[in-house]
């Protein structure tokens, strides 16, 4: 994938972008793969506000804080007080309790899903967080609490260009909203489903194949999906928003065709010169253009 600093700098130059993308990361716990905006951040094209209420994860983020980052220890949600359920696997910590029926049916979750603490937290509504005045890209992964953030963040979402959110396909937590619930809400406030980024699958039952118990993995549990403002209505996008979306699409979720669509709209408006799309195509690797 050509999300390299060199390519992104070249794309920013093509798009005449001399600002920074405003990225919000709710649930910034530094576990697993790098965040989707990592290369954009390395290129100096991002200003980040991250949120992480787990104390250990919050401290870890502070230890590696960059000049373009601000990390806040807020739990974002519906504005009410909740219990944060802390599990052995930090990535499972949630305002929801793990669902025992799911833990029994899926192997590999019981150990990591052992409850090791409960912390009372005050949640803050996205719309009331003064440290954020706007959002270009929202990345969110808070183990089932995503829908509450969206419902109490409509004003901020009104000008957000893209969202990468974790969604559940099978209930891991008690009372957890699932993919369908999130999809209906986001479409109701003007977003369009764009693509799957990742789907996590877990094995059911006790089948072991050649000593590997994780081999039979077909049950989709959760995953990351991307929504964008409806790109079929370019008249509702400003020139600057199309430029920002073009950078996000390439740099965060490798949607080169969406970047090309944004460039095409900008060429039609006379903002970018004829031939810009051909120059962008030349930045892509041979395996993509073949």
Secondary structure, 3 states (H helix, E strand, C coil): CCCCHHHHHHHHHHCCCCCCEEEEEECCCCCCCCCCCHHHHHCCCEEEEEECCCHHHHHHHHHCCCCCEEEECCEECCCCEEEEEEECCHHHCECCCECHHHHHHECCCCCCCCEEEEEEEEEECHHHCCCCCCCCEEEECCCCCHHHHHHCCHHHHCCCCEEEEEEECCCCECCCCCHHHHHHHHHHCCEEEEEEEEEEEEEECCCCECCECCCCEEEEEEEEEEEEECCCCHHHCCHHHHHHHHHHHHHHHCCHHHHHHHHHHHHHCCCCCCCHHHHHHHHCCHHHHC
